[in-house]
Amino acid sequence: MNQNNVKSQRGTNKFVHEGFVYVKDKDSIDGATIFWRCDRKYSGCRGRIWTNSVDGTFNCLRRNHTCCATGDAARIEVLKVQTNVKHRAASTMETPSQIRTEVLQNASAATLGRISSSMAMAKMVNRVRRKENVAPAIPDTRRGIEVPENYKQYEVSEGVFENYLLMDSGNDDDNRILVFGREYNQTWAHDMRDIFMDGTFLLAPPLFKQIFVVLARRGERYVFPVLFCLLPNKTTQTYRKLFFLIKQQWPRFNPETINVDYEVAIHDALRTEFPEADVRGCFFHLVQNLRKHLSSSNLLGRYQTDADFALQARMITSLAFVPEENLMQALIDLENYVTDDLEPIVAWFTNTYVGRLRNNGTRAPPNFPYATWSVLQRTLAGSDRTNNYAEALHRKLQLGFGVAHPSIWKFLDGLKKIQKLFDATYEDFVAAREPPLKRRRYDEADRRILTKVQNFDAGSIIEYLRGLSHNYRME
């Protein structure tokens, strides 16, 4: 909305200028000018102004006011606050108290002295929502979700909207999928070569299992979230359906590398829907899987209190830096080196990532082949070993929402707010600004890891694994 406009009780625009409020009288014959009159019609005021009909700018004062000698700045501010309240009531599902807090943040003392009471403002919010019918009741089923038009749209800038609900598997689908994101992102879908995917469960609205986020690298050092997907479960079928929807909506989306966690269903779906892509497991999640197995084996407490034990445990995941031709020897050496309590953890890693040894001496296919979880070549090439962009995004979302499992409408309200932060970062990319640098301690650890990898010696594998394990933590 133009900063010189406020809303009347009936929702029509009023124009404000130098402390006076005007209502539209009529347009000029040629349509180039709008004629306005003072809104204090009960006093018979003859105040008149003209504005440009194209950009809404003030043109001239045609007649002086007779209602009063000077304008009323506080009244203008109150009207602007009320207009803001109505806008937020119609475009968000914030509570009346949340709206009041937001709109009064920068209000002057003069304005606060004349503003409506909290009860009156709550009535205003409810009145707007009854009229607008902003959001339906919380649905009982995924089929019953009817997304209102204002939730399907995203306000890019004042008065400029684009689609935000990009994909919907349909309200006839029991396992319905909803995908939100900037419509603009489709314009560079063909450049989304390096992709990061991850799910979070804490913020998923009721009826959905997870929020599955797709991020894409833009340029050398920027990574942006491009799709926010509400998924009903974690099955291969659901992931395949999601990836099919993405390809259908964005036909030029054809990533070369996809970085994900270690979830068999995702990997199976990606191999089917993106057979040419290089699917890479995240080293951070590999270490997190180690943590889970230490916990299930009642060894996490010892990990947290015994530094030598912790170092040996991390040597298991440091196998991800070992060349494939040296992997079997590294496993043998590691089994002989670690304490007996860690042997079941080594066995878990071997069965899952190398392949269980059969009775006939052959190995069963692992859940995740070496090329998926090895970070050796990624380290040498300077590529990402982790999916930390997604993890950082999840933390930002959790801070932004401040509540677990919000309703779908509050989720969309919060998501649109956070989207504005992503938009600002995208403009940094457009302006060729440098993104924030990696923390020094992480940068130094990366350099030490690279040095170790570049100087790999098959004759001292245990020392190699121990050296690597000094340079990362199980957080």
VEXROMAR-182623 format. One line per 2 residues: for each residue x, y, z of C-alpha. Coordinates in pm, 1 decimal. Each point is the difference from the previous one (the first is absolute). Layout:
<martors>
X:Y:Z  ...
</martors>
This chain:
<martors>
0.0:0.0:0.0  112.7:354.2:-78.6
131.8:165.3:317.0  -236.0:293.2:-67.0
-305.9:-226.0:8.9  -205.3:-123.3:293.4
-314.2:-211.1:-2.0  -349.3:119.9:77.8
-238.7:-211.0:209.9  -144.0:-130.9:-325.6
343.6:-96.9:-130.0  40.1:275.9:-259.0
317.0:207.3:-30.0  39.9:338.4:163.2
286.7:235.2:-84.2  201.3:174.0:272.1
204.7:315.5:-46.8  150.7:241.6:252.6
-222.8:-116.3:284.9  -328.0:0.4:-195.2
-202.9:-296.5:-127.2  -177.6:-0.5:-334.7
-258.8:-222.7:-166.4  -20.4:-45.2:-374.5
-239.2:235.0:-174.6  47.6:-95.2:-366.3
249.1:-47.5:-284.8  84.6:265.8:-256.1
-147.1:-39.5:-348.0  334.0:-108.6:-146.5
62.5:-241.2:289.8  336.3:155.7:84.9
-108.9:161.5:327.5  -198.9:-106.5:306.2
-201.6:264.8:185.8  -23.0:-39.1:378.5
-207.5:184.0:263.8  47.3:30.5:376.3
-154.9:-293.6:184.9  -158.1:227.2:263.8
-308.9:39.5:-211.1  -221.3:55.4:303.8
171.4:336.8:51.3  -49.8:111.1:-358.3
375.6:34.0:-50.7  92.1:106.9:-351.8
359.2:-131.0:10.4  98.5:-154.2:-334.3
318.3:-152.8:-147.1  98.3:-163.5:-326.9
230.2:-301.4:-42.0  162.4:-174.9:-293.4
-207.7:-306.9:-91.9  303.6:-192.8:-126.0
229.4:3.5:302.7  -230.6:153.0:262.0
229.4:295.1:71.6  -130.0:332.5:129.0
-67.1:252.1:-273.7  -141.4:314.9:155.7
-226.2:149.0:267.6  -303.8:144.3:-173.0
-194.6:135.7:297.9  98.8:71.6:358.4
-162.3:-177.2:291.6  -275.8:163.9:199.3
-38.4:-281.2:255.0  318.3:95.0:184.7
308.0:209.1:-56.8  257.0:-276.8:37.1
15.0:-370.9:-62.2  -18.0:-268.5:268.8
315.3:-212.5:-18.7  -103.6:-231.0:284.5
-330.2:-77.6:-171.7  189.5:-95.2:-315.3
225.4:-234.5:195.1  -300.0:-162.8:169.0
-163.8:-57.6:-338.3  323.7:-153.2:-132.0
15.4:-232.6:299.9  -361.6:-103.6:-57.1
73.0:-60.6:-368.4  299.2:-213.9:93.9
-215.9:-195.4:245.4  -256.1:-72.2:-271.5
270.2:-103.0:-245.7  158.9:-242.4:247.5
-338.9:-134.6:102.5  -80.1:-79.5:-362.3
340.0:-132.6:-105.2  119.3:-192.1:308.3
-136.7:-225.9:271.7  174.9:187.7:280.8
-199.2:37.6:320.0  -143.2:345.7:77.5
261.3:47.8:273.8  279.6:-90.6:-242.3
-135.3:247.5:-254.4  -27.0:272.6:264.1
360.8:-60.6:106.8  125.5:16.2:-358.7
-184.1:314.5:-109.4  77.2:200.3:314.1
373.7:-67.8:3.9  95.8:338.7:-145.8
-307.4:200.1:96.2  54.3:345.0:151.3
-121.1:98.2:345.6  -263.8:223.5:-159.7
-129.2:-293.0:-201.6  -3.5:-238.6:296.5
-211.3:249.9:190.5  -275.2:-15.5:-262.8
21.9:-360.5:-114.9  -285.1:-243.9:51.9
-1.7:-222.8:306.8  121.7:-356.1:-38.6
-360.2:-122.2:15.2  -109.3:240.7:-273.9
294.1:-103.8:-215.9  -86.6:-368.1:49.8
-353.8:74.9:-116.8  143.1:175.4:-306.7
214.3:-305.2:-82.1  -291.7:-240.3:41.9
-229.0:224.4:-205.4  249.5:6.9:-288.3
43.3:-377.1:14.6  -370.9:-67.7:4.0
-35.0:219.4:-306.4  303.9:-141.3:-179.5
-53.9:-357.4:116.3  380.3:-16.5:12.1
64.7:-355.6:108.7  -233.2:-295.6:42.5
-5.5:-209.5:311.7  293.5:-230.3:62.7
-67.1:-298.6:-231.0  -45.8:-351.6:136.8
147.7:-174.2:-303.4  249.0:80.9:-273.1
-282.1:-34.5:-252.6  -190.3:268.2:188.5
267.8:266.6:-35.2  -128.2:293.3:-205.1
275.3:259.0:-30.4  -148.5:353.7:-14.0
111.1:219.9:-287.4  200.3:235.5:221.2
201.7:-297.8:126.7  67.7:-113.1:-354.8
159.0:337.5:-75.4  320.0:169.7:115.4
39.6:378.4:8.4  338.3:58.5:-160.3
-20.0:374.5:50.6  -276.3:244.4:72.3
-295.9:-99.5:-215.1  202.3:-250.9:-205.9
-97.5:-364.9:45.3  105.0:-336.4:-139.1
-105.8:-360.5:55.3  134.5:-157.5:318.6
-187.1:-330.3:-6.5  193.8:-150.5:-289.2
-105.5:-364.9:9.3  -290.5:-198.3:145.0
-52.3:-371.8:-55.8  -375.2:61.8:36.2
-274.7:-16.2:262.2  -94.1:-345.1:-129.5
335.7:-130.4:123.4  5.5:-159.1:346.9
377.8:50.7:5.6  -21.8:357.3:-117.8
311.5:207.4:-63.4  11.4:381.4:7.2
302.7:189.4:-129.9  61.2:370.4:66.7
268.1:235.8:-125.9  74.7:307.1:-209.4
-142.2:-30.3:-349.9  299.5:203.5:-116.8
235.0:-287.7:81.2  -124.4:-185.2:-306.4
187.5:253.1:-215.2  333.2:-144.9:110.8
-105.0:-364.1:46.6  231.1:-95.4:-288.2
293.4:137.6:202.4  -83.1:-206.9:308.8
285.6:-243.9:-50.9  104.3:-50.0:361.9
-294.2:-89.0:225.0  -39.1:-56.2:374.7
-301.2:-179.9:148.0  -102.8:-66.2:358.5
-308.3:-42.0:214.4  -98.7:136.2:338.6
-277.6:-143.9:213.2  -32.8:244.1:290.2
-169.1:271.4:-207.5  -226.1:-221.0:-210.9
-366.1:107.6:33.3  -250.6:-260.7:119.5
-92.9:-251.8:-274.7  353.3:17.3:-142.1
304.5:-201.6:101.7  272.9:239.6:-104.2
102.7:320.4:-172.1  234.7:-108.5:-276.9
215.6:285.4:-126.9  177.8:24.2:-335.7
291.1:244.3:-19.3  205.5:92.4:-305.6
341.4:153.3:-47.3  4.4:332.8:-181.7
337.9:117.6:-118.1  313.3:-105.2:185.1
-92.7:42.6:365.0  -371.4:68.4:38.0
-259.2:-268.5:79.8  -372.2:84.9:9.4
-310.5:-194.9:106.8  -219.4:-31.8:-307.8
-274.4:-244.4:104.0  -174.5:-73.3:330.3
-186.3:-329.5:-25.0  -261.4:-130.5:243.6
20.9:-379.8:-13.6  -237.0:-250.8:164.9
262.0:-269.3:64.6  353.3:-117.1:-83.1
-68.8:-273.7:-254.1  176.9:-50.3:-331.4
-335.4:41.1:-176.8  -54.6:343.3:155.7
349.7:118.5:-86.9  -43.6:-122.4:-357.3
-331.7:183.0:-24.8  164.4:318.5:127.6
289.0:-20.4:-244.9  -243.4:-70.2:-284.4
-202.3:310.6:94.4  316.5:209.7:1.5
107.4:-125.2:-342.7  -350.7:54.4:-134.3
-20.9:357.7:130.4  363.9:84.9:-71.7
89.4:-198.1:-315.1  349.0:153.4:-13.1
84.0:-114.7:353.5  273.2:-258.5:-57.3
259.4:5.8:280.7  345.5:-148.1:-41.5
69.9:-57.1:371.0  -251.9:-56.5:279.0
112.4:11.2:363.0  -226.7:-185.3:245.1
4.2:-189.3:328.2  13.7:-378.3:38.2
-361.5:-97.4:-52.2  -44.4:-303.6:-223.9
-339.0:117.3:-130.8  142.4:331.5:-124.3
296.9:-166.2:-168.1  -223.3:-256.0:-173.6
-234.0:274.2:-124.7  285.7:219.1:-122.4
162.8:-285.3:-190.7  -331.3:-57.6:-178.4
-102.0:359.8:-72.1  346.0:150.5:-55.5
207.5:-294.1:-126.9  274.9:223.2:-141.7
53.0:199.8:318.9  287.9:-61.5:239.1
-178.0:-73.2:329.9  225.9:84.0:291.7
-47.5:-89.3:363.9  70.0:274.7:251.0
301.0:-50.9:228.0  -176.8:186.6:281.4
-285.2:-251.8:-13.1  248.5:-286.6:-15.7
143.5:121.9:330.4  -351.7:46.7:137.0
-76.0:-362.8:-85.8  308.9:-96.5:198.9
-140.7:197.7:292.4  -334.7:-182.1:-22.5
168.2:-340.7:9.6  221.4:99.4:290.3
-313.2:110.8:182.9  -192.9:-320.3:-77.1
302.3:-200.7:121.0  13.5:200.6:326.5
341.2:139.2:-94.3  -87.7:367.4:-43.7
72.2:80.3:363.7  347.0:-146.5:-32.3
54.0:191.9:-323.5  -78.9:323.1:184.0
235.4:-69.8:292.8  287.9:-203.6:-149.3
201.9:202.1:-254.2  202.8:-297.6:-129.1
-315.1:-207.5:-46.0  -163.4:291.1:-185.5
300.2:32.4:-231.0  -11.2:-373.3:-80.9
-374.4:22.8:-70.5  51.5:282.0:-250.2
269.3:-204.8:-173.9  -285.3:-223.5:-120.4
-163.1:282.6:-196.6  344.6:119.9:-111.5
-3.4:-304.9:-227.5  -190.1:232.5:-235.0
338.1:158.4:-85.4  170.5:-330.6:-92.9
55.6:-90.8:-368.8  -223.9:-287.2:-111.4
294.3:-226.8:-84.0  126.7:34.8:359.0
-336.7:-28.5:173.7  6.3:-370.3:88.3
347.2:25.2:151.6  -109.2:308.6:192.4
-295.7:-193.4:143.1  224.1:-286.2:110.9
247.9:238.5:161.2  -277.2:193.2:172.6
-168.4:-313.3:137.3  331.7:-100.4:155.9
63.1:349.1:138.7  -323.9:112.6:167.2
-114.6:-106.4:344.3  -224.0:-306.5:18.7
-302.8:215.5:87.1  18.6:162.0:-344.1
8.6:-324.7:-197.5  -384.1:-9.1:-36.8
13.2:355.6:-134.3  266.7:-100.2:-253.6
-223.0:-294.6:-97.3  -298.1:232.8:-50.0
205.6:230.1:-222.5  132.8:-294.8:-200.4
-342.6:-156.6:-57.5  -165.4:330.7:-95.4
269.0:170.1:-207.3  236.3:-275.9:-116.8
-214.0:-313.1:-10.4  -59.2:-288.5:239.8
245.7:-286.5:-38.9  -183.5:-314.4:-112.4
90.3:-353.4:104.2  140.5:-67.2:-347.5
249.8:284.6:37.9  -181.4:247.1:-226.9
-162.2:321.7:117.4  -366.1:92.5:-23.8
-73.9:330.7:-172.9  9.7:285.4:255.5
-293.2:232.9:59.1  218.2:282.5:-125.6
284.1:-66.4:-245.8  347.1:145.4:51.0
-49.2:274.8:-260.1  -294.1:133.1:203.0
166.8:37.5:339.3  366.3:51.8:-88.0
110.8:361.7:33.0  355.0:-57.0:-125.2
-43.4:145.3:-348.6  -230.7:273.1:127.8
270.9:110.7:241.6  267.3:1.5:-269.6
-228.7:192.7:-235.4  -104.0:253.8:263.6
-364.7:-108.8:-23.2  -245.1:-10.8:289.4
30.5:-300.1:229.6  -307.7:86.6:201.7
-358.9:111.1:-38.7  51.0:275.1:257.5
-182.7:255.6:-214.6  -319.7:-192.9:68.3
82.3:-41.3:369.1  58.2:374.5:32.7
-331.9:63.5:-173.3  -182.8:-229.2:241.8
147.3:190.7:293.8  -110.2:328.3:-156.5
-351.7:-136.2:-51.0  -20.9:-123.8:358.7
109.4:338.6:132.9  -243.7:176.1:-231.7
-301.8:-208.4:100.7  80.4:-43.4:368.2
-259.3:-276.7:27.9  -15.8:-367.0:-93.7
-257.9:-129.7:-247.7  -184.9:325.3:-80.6
-331.6:-15.1:-182.2  35.4:0.9:-376.3
-117.3:363.4:-12.8  247.9:117.9:263.7
266.9:-201.1:-176.5  -66.5:187.6:-324.7
-9.8:335.9:178.4  336.1:-71.6:158.4
148.6:-137.3:-319.6  -88.9:313.2:-194.3
164.3:217.5:265.2  318.4:-204.5:-11.3
-14.5:4.1:-381.4  63.1:374.8:20.3
336.5:-73.0:162.8  89.0:-236.1:-282.8
-106.2:266.0:-250.5  237.3:248.4:162.3
286.7:-249.6:-22.1  -84.1:-65.6:-364.4
34.1:371.7:-68.2  347.9:-20.0:154.9
81.5:-259.7:-264.6  -149.6:217.5:-275.1
208.9:294.1:122.0  316.2:-219.3:-7.6
57.5:41.2:373.9  219.1:-258.0:170.0
-187.5:-246.2:223.3  109.2:-38.8:364.1
327.4:-186.0:38.8  20.3:-337.1:168.7
102.3:17.8:364.8  375.0:0.6:42.0
15.7:-319.9:205.7  -196.2:-190.2:-265.1
211.9:146.2:-277.3  319.8:-105.0:175.2
-137.4:-349.4:66.2  -86.3:-33.2:-369.8
355.5:92.1:-95.5  143.7:-257.6:239.2
-234.3:-269.3:-133.1  101.3:83.5:-357.3
367.7:-28.1:95.4  -58.9:-343.8:153.5
-191.5:-122.1:-305.6  262.4:130.1:-242.3
268.7:-187.6:193.4  -181.1:-332.2:43.6
239.0:-285.7:81.2  -138.1:-352.1:-29.0
273.2:-117.2:235.0  -128.6:204.5:295.5
-376.9:-14.3:-26.5  -66.7:10.0:374.4
201.9:318.8:37.2  -183.6:142.5:-302.1
-342.4:-74.6:152.5  102.3:133.4:339.8
134.4:320.7:-151.7  -322.6:63.4:-189.2
-210.6:-68.6:308.2  170.5:282.1:189.3
-149.4:247.1:-249.1  -375.5:-44.9:34.6
-249.0:-57.0:277.2  -316.2:-202.2:45.2
-240.2:286.5:70.5
</martors>
